[in-house]
Amino acid sequence: MRNEPIDVKQHILDTGRGIILGRGFSAVGLNEILSTAQVPKGSFYHYFKSKESFGEALVDSYMADYLGQVDNLLQDGSALAAERLLRYWKSWMVAGDDGTAECNCLVVKLSGEVSDMSEAMRAALLRGTDQIIERLGNCIEEGRADGSLAKDIDARHAALTLYALWLGAALLTKVRRERSALDGAMMATFELLKLPRQARA
C-alpha cells in the first residue's frame, strides 16, 4: 500500500504542473490548483509553506521526472553515443495537434518568468539544468571514446552550448508557433558535433 500523505503531495504537484505548463506560474492561483486537485487549502499548507515553496517543489519534482527520461535516452548501452544524443534532441521536436513542435518543458515555461521573482525557484531550475548539461557532457565524452564523435570536441563546452541553443530555440518556437527555430537548432547541433550529413536521416 502506498503512503497516502506522499500521494496527496504528489497529486498537488502533478495537478499544478499541468495547469502551470499551460498558463505560467504567476497567472495561476492556489485556489485554482486546489480546486482542480480537489484538495482543501489546509492540506496544501501541510506540505508547502507558501506558493513559492510549492513552486520550488514543483520544479524539483519535474526535474526528477525529466532526468529519468534523459537517462533513458542517453544511457542506452546498445547504441553509440552520437545516436543517443540525436535521440535526445529529436525528443524536443514532438509535434502537437497543429503540426508544429509542442513544448511541454517546465524549464522553458518558467525560466524567464520566475528567475527574477523567486530565488528558491531559480536555484531549483539551476540545479536541474546543471544536471541535464552534465549528462549531455558525459554522453559527448562517451562519443569521443567510442569513435562516434570527433576527439577534439570539448565535451563540457559543447554540452552547455547545445543546451542553451535548444532552450533558446524552444522559446522562439513558442513565439513563432512554428518549428523553424528547432530545425535550425538541429542543423547547428550536427555542425557543432561534426556529424556527417547522412546521419541526419
N, C-alpha and C positions, 0 to 999 in steps of 0.2 A: 504494500500500500504506500502511495506517495505521501509525503508530508504536506498537509493542507496549507499551512501558512506560506510555505515556499511556492506552492501552486498559485495562491492568491496574488502574491507579489509579482510573480512572472506573468500572470494574467493581466495585471495592470500595465506592466511594461509592454507586453505584446499588443495590447489594445492601443496604448499611447503611441507605439511605433507606427502602426498603420495610419492613425489619424495625422500624426505629425509629418510623416512622409508626404502626405497629400497637401498639407497647408502650412507647415512650418511650426516652429516652437512657440513663438510669441503670439501667434494668432489663435492658438488653441488654449482654452481654459481648462482648469482641472474639472469643473463640473461636467464638461462635455466628455472628457475621458472617463470619468467615474460613472456617468450615466450610461455611456456605451458599454462599459465593462460590467455594469450593474453591481457596483461595489460602493458601499457607504463611505462618506468622507472620513469617518473615524478610522476605517481600515487603511486608507491611504496614508494618514499621518502616523499610523502604527509602523509603517515601513519606510516612509520618507519624511524628513523634517520640513521640506519645502518643495516647491516646484523645481527649484534649481537642483536640489539633491536628487529628485526624480529624474531630471534631465541627465545628470551625471551617470546615474544607474542605467538609464536608457541607452546612453552611448556605450557604456561598458558591456551591457547585455548584447547590443547589436554587434559590437566588435568581436565578442567571443564567438557568436554565431558565424560572422563573416570570416574570421580567421580559420574556423573549421572548414569552410568552403575553399578558402585559399589553399589550405594544406592538402585538401583532396585533389586539387588541380596541380599543385606544384610538387607534391611528394609521391607521385605515381612512378614507382621504380621501373615500370615496364616501358617507359618512353624516355627518349633523350630530353635533356633539359630544355633545349630550344623549343621542342614541340610542346612541352608542359607550359612554358612561358606564353606561347601563342594561344594555347587553350585558355589561359587566364585572361589575356587581353580580349579574345573573342567573346568571353562571357560578359564583357561590358557592352556588347553590341546586340543584345537580345531585343527583338522587335516588339513594339507594342501593337495595340489594335489598329493604329493609323499607319503602320508600316515603318515608322521611324524608330530609332533606338529608344528604349524605355529605360530610364534610370530610376532604380529603387534603392539608391545608395544614400544612407543617412549622413554620411560624411559630406557628400555633395550638397545635400539639403541644408545642413546645419553649420558648416564651417564658416561661411561668411556672416551668417546671422548671429551666432552666439559667441564667437571668439572674443569680441569686444564687450560682450554683455555679461558673460559668466566665466570666471577664471577656472572654476571647477570643471565645467563642460569643455572649455578649451584644453585643459590638461588631459581630460579623458580622450578627446579627439587626437591629441598629440601622442599619447601612449599607444593608441590603436594604430594610427598611421605609421608610427615608427616601427611597429611590429610587422606591418604589411611590407614596408620598404626593406626591412631586414630579411624577410622571407624571399623577396624578389632578388635581393643581393646574393643570398645563399644559392638560389637556383641558377643565377648567372655564373657564379663561381663553379657550380657543378657542370654547367655548359662548357666552361673553359677546360675543365678536367676531362669531360667525355668527348671533346672534339666537335660538339655541335655549335659552339660559339668560338669566335676568334680569341686567341690567347691574350691579345693586347687590350681587351676591353677592361676598363676599370669598373669592377662589379658594383661597388658601393655608389659611385657617381652615377652609373647608368641606371641603377635601381631608383635613386632619388629623382633623376631627370625624367625617367619614364612615368613614374607615378604622378609627378607634377604635371606632365604633359597630358596624361589621361584624365586627371582631375579637372584640369582646365578645359579639355575637350568636352567632358560631360556637362560642365556648366554652360558652355556655348551651345551645346545641344538643347538644353532647356530653354535658352533664349531664342534660338533659331527654329526649334521644333522640327528639325530635320537633321540627318546624321552625317553631314559632310565633315564636321569637325572630328568625329570619331574615325571616319575613313582617313582623314589626314593624319590623325594620331597613329593609325595602324601603319600607314606608309612611313612615317617618321620612325616608328619602332623598328621596322625592317632595316632602315638605314643605320640607326644607332647600334643595332645588334649585328650589323654587317651580314644579314641573311640574304641568300640568293633569291632572285625573282621567282624561281619555280617553287619556292617554299610558301609563297603567298596563296597558293590554291587552297 
